[in-house]
Amino acid sequence: MTAPRGRGRRPGGVDTRAAIISAARGQFAAKGYDKASIRGIAREAGVDPALVHHYFAGKAQLFAETMEVSLDPVAIVGRVFAGDPARLGWRVVETFLLVWDAPERRQTLAALLRSSMTSDEGARVLREFLSREVFGRIAAATGVPDPELRGSLAGAQMLGLAVMRYILKVPALVDVPPEVIVERLGPVLQAHLVDTPATEG
């Protein structure tokens, strides 16, 4: 005998996926990234948590969907680590520029960044997401001391670049080829995320 479906539960389909994204957007806005849960999002959408996992690899990917950005944060972090650790800082910058320079994402990412600068709620959600899923995850995986500080410094560097290149559109940064930015900022990110500064004495 098949167990009856829970009250309010809906079957899979296009509308269900949209309902999950809508519920997630509301949960992230109300609770922030850290406190929103797959279980709570599923309850809000009227589906089983397993169905959320069927459509989305995890909370990070679901959050990206709520931003209407076609990217996978897990794949992005994986790309950063796929290579020589001595060049990790360069790959962080290169990957960041690849994500932002894509025409289909640039406008949406710029709008998200603008909203984070004018809305406390928007700033909190973006901050928690970047700290937990991107820069914090990279810093923690490299085994450096003070990973939260180092991840935050790396995030500050990259978001500062985003503001100057994509929001304020400073000509010197807009016109320069991406590989020049990678070579200039790569060592800085490497120092934040991998290399421990030498101590004097």
ChimeraX commands (.cxc) that place a marker at each C-alpha (Angstrom):
marker #1 position 0.00,0.00,0.00 radius 0.5
marker #1 position 1.38,3.39,-0.99 radius 0.5
marker #1 position 1.58,5.95,1.78 radius 0.5
marker #1 position -0.63,8.98,1.14 radius 0.5
marker #1 position 1.11,12.15,0.02 radius 0.5
marker #1 position 1.44,14.77,2.75 radius 0.5
marker #1 position -1.12,17.54,2.71 radius 0.5
marker #1 position -0.10,20.35,0.42 radius 0.5
marker #1 position 2.71,18.36,-1.20 radius 0.5
marker #1 position 3.01,18.84,-4.92 radius 0.5
marker #1 position 4.55,16.51,-7.53 radius 0.5
marker #1 position 7.71,17.35,-9.46 radius 0.5
marker #1 position 7.57,19.56,-12.55 radius 0.5
marker #1 position 8.35,23.01,-13.91 radius 0.5
marker #1 position 5.93,24.70,-11.48 radius 0.5
marker #1 position 7.46,22.82,-8.56 radius 0.5
marker #1 position 10.96,24.00,-9.42 radius 0.5
marker #1 position 9.69,27.57,-9.67 radius 0.5
marker #1 position 7.90,27.19,-6.33 radius 0.5
marker #1 position 11.11,26.00,-4.67 radius 0.5
marker #1 position 13.06,28.95,-6.04 radius 0.5
marker #1 position 10.34,31.37,-4.91 radius 0.5
marker #1 position 10.27,29.83,-1.43 radius 0.5
marker #1 position 14.07,29.92,-1.23 radius 0.5
marker #1 position 14.14,33.59,-2.21 radius 0.5
marker #1 position 11.72,34.36,0.61 radius 0.5
marker #1 position 13.63,32.28,3.15 radius 0.5
marker #1 position 16.99,33.83,2.25 radius 0.5
marker #1 position 15.50,37.31,2.51 radius 0.5
marker #1 position 13.82,36.59,5.85 radius 0.5
marker #1 position 16.53,34.55,7.57 radius 0.5
marker #1 position 19.76,35.22,5.69 radius 0.5
marker #1 position 21.88,32.60,3.98 radius 0.5
marker #1 position 23.25,30.89,7.09 radius 0.5
marker #1 position 19.92,30.30,8.85 radius 0.5
marker #1 position 17.86,29.35,5.81 radius 0.5
marker #1 position 17.64,25.57,5.49 radius 0.5
marker #1 position 16.68,23.13,2.75 radius 0.5
marker #1 position 14.06,21.67,5.09 radius 0.5
marker #1 position 12.54,25.10,5.76 radius 0.5
marker #1 position 12.56,25.98,2.07 radius 0.5
marker #1 position 10.88,22.66,1.23 radius 0.5
marker #1 position 8.22,23.26,3.87 radius 0.5
marker #1 position 7.55,26.73,2.49 radius 0.5
marker #1 position 7.28,25.36,-1.06 radius 0.5
marker #1 position 5.05,22.47,0.01 radius 0.5
marker #1 position 7.42,19.75,-1.18 radius 0.5
marker #1 position 9.55,17.02,0.33 radius 0.5
marker #1 position 13.19,18.04,1.06 radius 0.5
marker #1 position 14.32,15.19,-1.21 radius 0.5
marker #1 position 12.63,16.95,-4.12 radius 0.5
marker #1 position 14.67,20.09,-3.45 radius 0.5
marker #1 position 17.82,17.98,-3.65 radius 0.5
marker #1 position 16.51,16.45,-6.87 radius 0.5
marker #1 position 16.49,19.85,-8.55 radius 0.5
marker #1 position 19.46,21.49,-6.82 radius 0.5
marker #1 position 22.84,20.12,-5.72 radius 0.5
marker #1 position 22.67,22.05,-2.45 radius 0.5
marker #1 position 21.88,25.34,-0.77 radius 0.5
marker #1 position 24.66,27.19,-2.61 radius 0.5
marker #1 position 23.32,26.27,-6.03 radius 0.5
marker #1 position 19.77,27.07,-4.96 radius 0.5
marker #1 position 20.89,30.50,-3.76 radius 0.5
marker #1 position 22.55,31.13,-7.13 radius 0.5
marker #1 position 19.24,30.27,-8.80 radius 0.5
marker #1 position 17.38,32.78,-6.65 radius 0.5
marker #1 position 19.80,35.42,-7.92 radius 0.5
marker #1 position 18.93,34.33,-11.49 radius 0.5
marker #1 position 22.62,33.75,-12.16 radius 0.5
marker #1 position 23.60,30.72,-14.23 radius 0.5
marker #1 position 26.55,29.54,-12.18 radius 0.5
marker #1 position 27.41,26.73,-9.80 radius 0.5
marker #1 position 29.41,27.92,-6.75 radius 0.5
marker #1 position 30.70,24.41,-6.11 radius 0.5
marker #1 position 32.07,24.19,-9.65 radius 0.5
marker #1 position 33.65,27.62,-9.29 radius 0.5
marker #1 position 35.52,26.64,-6.13 radius 0.5
marker #1 position 36.50,23.37,-7.78 radius 0.5
marker #1 position 38.02,25.26,-10.70 radius 0.5
marker #1 position 40.08,27.37,-8.33 radius 0.5
marker #1 position 41.60,24.27,-6.73 radius 0.5
marker #1 position 42.17,22.41,-10.01 radius 0.5
marker #1 position 45.83,23.20,-10.48 radius 0.5
marker #1 position 49.13,24.09,-8.86 radius 0.5
marker #1 position 48.62,25.49,-5.32 radius 0.5
marker #1 position 51.44,27.94,-6.08 radius 0.5
marker #1 position 49.11,29.62,-8.62 radius 0.5
marker #1 position 45.87,29.46,-6.65 radius 0.5
marker #1 position 45.70,33.23,-6.18 radius 0.5
marker #1 position 45.95,33.77,-9.91 radius 0.5
marker #1 position 43.16,31.26,-10.57 radius 0.5
marker #1 position 40.90,33.02,-8.06 radius 0.5
marker #1 position 41.21,36.27,-10.01 radius 0.5
marker #1 position 40.92,34.53,-13.37 radius 0.5
marker #1 position 37.80,32.63,-12.32 radius 0.5
marker #1 position 36.23,35.77,-10.82 radius 0.5
marker #1 position 36.71,37.63,-14.10 radius 0.5
marker #1 position 35.35,34.71,-16.15 radius 0.5
marker #1 position 32.19,34.74,-14.03 radius 0.5
marker #1 position 31.70,38.50,-14.17 radius 0.5
marker #1 position 32.69,39.10,-17.79 radius 0.5
marker #1 position 30.09,36.65,-19.15 radius 0.5
marker #1 position 27.45,38.86,-20.86 radius 0.5
marker #1 position 24.55,36.72,-19.61 radius 0.5
marker #1 position 25.57,37.28,-15.97 radius 0.5
marker #1 position 27.16,40.71,-15.81 radius 0.5
marker #1 position 23.95,42.76,-15.49 radius 0.5
marker #1 position 22.43,40.48,-12.87 radius 0.5
marker #1 position 25.61,40.36,-10.78 radius 0.5
marker #1 position 25.98,44.13,-10.97 radius 0.5
marker #1 position 22.37,44.56,-9.80 radius 0.5
marker #1 position 22.99,42.17,-6.92 radius 0.5
marker #1 position 26.09,44.05,-5.86 radius 0.5
marker #1 position 24.29,47.39,-6.05 radius 0.5
marker #1 position 21.45,46.08,-3.88 radius 0.5
marker #1 position 23.94,44.86,-1.28 radius 0.5
marker #1 position 25.27,48.41,-0.97 radius 0.5
marker #1 position 21.85,49.96,-0.40 radius 0.5
marker #1 position 20.05,47.25,1.58 radius 0.5
marker #1 position 21.13,45.86,4.94 radius 0.5
marker #1 position 19.27,42.64,4.17 radius 0.5
marker #1 position 20.87,42.32,0.75 radius 0.5
marker #1 position 24.29,42.92,2.25 radius 0.5
marker #1 position 23.76,40.28,4.94 radius 0.5
marker #1 position 22.66,37.56,2.52 radius 0.5
marker #1 position 25.49,38.24,0.06 radius 0.5
marker #1 position 28.07,38.46,2.87 radius 0.5
marker #1 position 27.01,35.15,4.39 radius 0.5
marker #1 position 26.96,33.42,1.02 radius 0.5
marker #1 position 30.41,34.61,-0.01 radius 0.5
marker #1 position 31.88,33.88,3.41 radius 0.5
marker #1 position 30.41,30.39,3.64 radius 0.5
marker #1 position 30.49,29.12,0.06 radius 0.5
marker #1 position 33.25,30.96,-1.79 radius 0.5
marker #1 position 36.12,32.82,-0.14 radius 0.5
marker #1 position 35.68,31.25,3.29 radius 0.5
marker #1 position 35.62,27.77,1.77 radius 0.5
marker #1 position 38.77,28.44,-0.27 radius 0.5
marker #1 position 40.68,29.86,2.69 radius 0.5
marker #1 position 39.64,27.02,4.98 radius 0.5
marker #1 position 40.73,24.40,2.46 radius 0.5
marker #1 position 44.24,25.82,2.09 radius 0.5
marker #1 position 44.98,25.23,5.78 radius 0.5
marker #1 position 46.19,28.78,6.49 radius 0.5
marker #1 position 45.92,30.30,9.96 radius 0.5
marker #1 position 43.04,32.77,10.45 radius 0.5
marker #1 position 41.02,31.48,7.45 radius 0.5
marker #1 position 38.06,33.76,8.22 radius 0.5
marker #1 position 40.26,36.86,8.11 radius 0.5
marker #1 position 42.13,35.71,5.03 radius 0.5
marker #1 position 38.93,34.77,3.22 radius 0.5
marker #1 position 37.43,38.15,4.09 radius 0.5
marker #1 position 40.50,39.97,2.79 radius 0.5
marker #1 position 40.33,38.03,-0.46 radius 0.5
marker #1 position 36.62,38.80,-0.76 radius 0.5
marker #1 position 37.24,42.48,-0.11 radius 0.5
marker #1 position 39.86,42.55,-2.85 radius 0.5
marker #1 position 37.56,40.92,-5.40 radius 0.5
marker #1 position 34.42,42.86,-4.51 radius 0.5
marker #1 position 36.43,46.08,-4.66 radius 0.5
marker #1 position 37.50,45.10,-8.15 radius 0.5
marker #1 position 33.88,44.35,-9.06 radius 0.5
marker #1 position 32.72,47.77,-7.87 radius 0.5
marker #1 position 35.48,49.60,-9.73 radius 0.5
marker #1 position 35.27,47.56,-12.97 radius 0.5
marker #1 position 31.56,46.79,-13.30 radius 0.5
marker #1 position 29.67,49.37,-11.22 radius 0.5
marker #1 position 31.74,52.58,-11.37 radius 0.5
marker #1 position 33.34,51.45,-14.65 radius 0.5
marker #1 position 36.68,53.13,-14.06 radius 0.5
marker #1 position 38.18,53.33,-17.58 radius 0.5
marker #1 position 41.62,52.02,-16.62 radius 0.5
marker #1 position 40.02,48.84,-15.23 radius 0.5
marker #1 position 37.34,48.47,-17.90 radius 0.5
marker #1 position 39.76,48.76,-20.81 radius 0.5
marker #1 position 42.58,46.59,-19.49 radius 0.5
marker #1 position 42.70,42.94,-20.70 radius 0.5
marker #1 position 41.67,40.41,-18.00 radius 0.5
marker #1 position 45.08,38.71,-18.08 radius 0.5
marker #1 position 46.73,41.95,-16.93 radius 0.5
marker #1 position 44.43,42.11,-13.91 radius 0.5
marker #1 position 45.12,38.44,-13.18 radius 0.5
marker #1 position 48.88,39.01,-13.15 radius 0.5
marker #1 position 48.60,42.14,-11.00 radius 0.5
marker #1 position 46.19,40.77,-8.40 radius 0.5
marker #1 position 47.19,37.10,-8.46 radius 0.5
marker #1 position 50.13,37.55,-6.04 radius 0.5
marker #1 position 47.91,39.56,-3.68 radius 0.5
marker #1 position 45.28,36.82,-3.50 radius 0.5
marker #1 position 48.03,34.23,-3.14 radius 0.5
marker #1 position 49.33,36.06,-0.09 radius 0.5
marker #1 position 45.85,36.25,1.42 radius 0.5
marker #1 position 44.85,32.64,0.82 radius 0.5
marker #1 position 48.01,30.55,0.72 radius 0.5
marker #1 position 51.31,32.13,1.65 radius 0.5
marker #1 position 52.02,33.08,5.24 radius 0.5
marker #1 position 53.83,36.44,5.33 radius 0.5
marker #1 position 57.39,36.20,6.58 radius 0.5
marker #1 position 57.96,37.49,10.10 radius 0.5
marker #1 position 60.67,40.00,10.81 radius 0.5
marker #1 position 63.29,39.38,13.37 radius 0.5
marker link #1:1,2 radius 0.2
marker link #1:2,3 radius 0.2
marker link #1:3,4 radius 0.2
marker link #1:4,5 radius 0.2
marker link #1:5,6 radius 0.2
marker link #1:6,7 radius 0.2
marker link #1:7,8 radius 0.2
marker link #1:8,9 radius 0.2
marker link #1:9,10 radius 0.2
marker link #1:10,11 radius 0.2
marker link #1:11,12 radius 0.2
marker link #1:12,13 radius 0.2
marker link #1:13,14 radius 0.2
marker link #1:14,15 radius 0.2
marker link #1:15,16 radius 0.2
marker link #1:16,17 radius 0.2
marker link #1:17,18 radius 0.2
marker link #1:18,19 radius 0.2
marker link #1:19,20 radius 0.2
marker link #1:20,21 radius 0.2
marker link #1:21,22 radius 0.2
marker link #1:22,23 radius 0.2
marker link #1:23,24 radius 0.2
marker link #1:24,25 radius 0.2
marker link #1:25,26 radius 0.2
marker link #1:26,27 radius 0.2
marker link #1:27,28 radius 0.2
marker link #1:28,29 radius 0.2
marker link #1:29,30 radius 0.2
marker link #1:30,31 radius 0.2
marker link #1:31,32 radius 0.2
marker link #1:32,33 radius 0.2
marker link #1:33,34 radius 0.2
marker link #1:34,35 radius 0.2
marker link #1:35,36 radius 0.2
marker link #1:36,37 radius 0.2
marker link #1:37,38 radius 0.2
marker link #1:38,39 radius 0.2
marker link #1:39,40 radius 0.2
marker link #1:40,41 radius 0.2
marker link #1:41,42 radius 0.2
marker link #1:42,43 radius 0.2
marker link #1:43,44 radius 0.2
marker link #1:44,45 radius 0.2
marker link #1:45,46 radius 0.2
marker link #1:46,47 radius 0.2
marker link #1:47,48 radius 0.2
marker link #1:48,49 radius 0.2
marker link #1:49,50 radius 0.2
marker link #1:50,51 radius 0.2
marker link #1:51,52 radius 0.2
marker link #1:52,53 radius 0.2
marker link #1:53,54 radius 0.2
marker link #1:54,55 radius 0.2
marker link #1:55,56 radius 0.2
marker link #1:56,57 radius 0.2
marker link #1:57,58 radius 0.2
marker link #1:58,59 radius 0.2
marker link #1:59,60 radius 0.2
marker link #1:60,61 radius 0.2
marker link #1:61,62 radius 0.2
marker link #1:62,63 radius 0.2
marker link #1:63,64 radius 0.2
marker link #1:64,65 radius 0.2
marker link #1:65,66 radius 0.2
marker link #1:66,67 radius 0.2
marker link #1:67,68 radius 0.2
marker link #1:68,69 radius 0.2
marker link #1:69,70 radius 0.2
marker link #1:70,71 radius 0.2
marker link #1:71,72 radius 0.2
marker link #1:72,73 radius 0.2
marker link #1:73,74 radius 0.2
marker link #1:74,75 radius 0.2
marker link #1:75,76 radius 0.2
marker link #1:76,77 radius 0.2
marker link #1:77,78 radius 0.2
marker link #1:78,79 radius 0.2
marker link #1:79,80 radius 0.2
marker link #1:80,81 radius 0.2
marker link #1:81,82 radius 0.2
marker link #1:82,83 radius 0.2
marker link #1:83,84 radius 0.2
marker link #1:84,85 radius 0.2
marker link #1:85,86 radius 0.2
marker link #1:86,87 radius 0.2
marker link #1:87,88 radius 0.2
marker link #1:88,89 radius 0.2
marker link #1:89,90 radius 0.2
marker link #1:90,91 radius 0.2
marker link #1:91,92 radius 0.2
marker link #1:92,93 radius 0.2
marker link #1:93,94 radius 0.2
marker link #1:94,95 radius 0.2
marker link #1:95,96 radius 0.2
marker link #1:96,97 radius 0.2
marker link #1:97,98 radius 0.2
marker link #1:98,99 radius 0.2
marker link #1:99,100 radius 0.2
marker link #1:100,101 radius 0.2
marker link #1:101,102 radius 0.2
marker link #1:102,103 radius 0.2
marker link #1:103,104 radius 0.2
marker link #1:104,105 radius 0.2
marker link #1:105,106 radius 0.2
marker link #1:106,107 radius 0.2
marker link #1:107,108 radius 0.2
marker link #1:108,109 radius 0.2
marker link #1:109,110 radius 0.2
marker link #1:110,111 radius 0.2
marker link #1:111,112 radius 0.2
marker link #1:112,113 radius 0.2
marker link #1:113,114 radius 0.2
marker link #1:114,115 radius 0.2
marker link #1:115,116 radius 0.2
marker link #1:116,117 radius 0.2
marker link #1:117,118 radius 0.2
marker link #1:118,119 radius 0.2
marker link #1:119,120 radius 0.2
marker link #1:120,121 radius 0.2
marker link #1:121,122 radius 0.2
marker link #1:122,123 radius 0.2
marker link #1:123,124 radius 0.2
marker link #1:124,125 radius 0.2
marker link #1:125,126 radius 0.2
marker link #1:126,127 radius 0.2
marker link #1:127,128 radius 0.2
marker link #1:128,129 radius 0.2
marker link #1:129,130 radius 0.2
marker link #1:130,131 radius 0.2
marker link #1:131,132 radius 0.2
marker link #1:132,133 radius 0.2
marker link #1:133,134 radius 0.2
marker link #1:134,135 radius 0.2
marker link #1:135,136 radius 0.2
marker link #1:136,137 radius 0.2
marker link #1:137,138 radius 0.2
marker link #1:138,139 radius 0.2
marker link #1:139,140 radius 0.2
marker link #1:140,141 radius 0.2
marker link #1:141,142 radius 0.2
marker link #1:142,143 radius 0.2
marker link #1:143,144 radius 0.2
marker link #1:144,145 radius 0.2
marker link #1:145,146 radius 0.2
marker link #1:146,147 radius 0.2
marker link #1:147,148 radius 0.2
marker link #1:148,149 radius 0.2
marker link #1:149,150 radius 0.2
marker link #1:150,151 radius 0.2
marker link #1:151,152 radius 0.2
marker link #1:152,153 radius 0.2
marker link #1:153,154 radius 0.2
marker link #1:154,155 radius 0.2
marker link #1:155,156 radius 0.2
marker link #1:156,157 radius 0.2
marker link #1:157,158 radius 0.2
marker link #1:158,159 radius 0.2
marker link #1:159,160 radius 0.2
marker link #1:160,161 radius 0.2
marker link #1:161,162 radius 0.2
marker link #1:162,163 radius 0.2
marker link #1:163,164 radius 0.2
marker link #1:164,165 radius 0.2
marker link #1:165,166 radius 0.2
marker link #1:166,167 radius 0.2
marker link #1:167,168 radius 0.2
marker link #1:168,169 radius 0.2
marker link #1:169,170 radius 0.2
marker link #1:170,171 radius 0.2
marker link #1:171,172 radius 0.2
marker link #1:172,173 radius 0.2
marker link #1:173,174 radius 0.2
marker link #1:174,175 radius 0.2
marker link #1:175,176 radius 0.2
marker link #1:176,177 radius 0.2
marker link #1:177,178 radius 0.2
marker link #1:178,179 radius 0.2
marker link #1:179,180 radius 0.2
marker link #1:180,181 radius 0.2
marker link #1:181,182 radius 0.2
marker link #1:182,183 radius 0.2
marker link #1:183,184 radius 0.2
marker link #1:184,185 radius 0.2
marker link #1:185,186 radius 0.2
marker link #1:186,187 radius 0.2
marker link #1:187,188 radius 0.2
marker link #1:188,189 radius 0.2
marker link #1:189,190 radius 0.2
marker link #1:190,191 radius 0.2
marker link #1:191,192 radius 0.2
marker link #1:192,193 radius 0.2
marker link #1:193,194 radius 0.2
marker link #1:194,195 radius 0.2
marker link #1:195,196 radius 0.2
marker link #1:196,197 radius 0.2
marker link #1:197,198 radius 0.2
marker link #1:198,199 radius 0.2
marker link #1:199,200 radius 0.2
marker link #1:200,201 radius 0.2
view
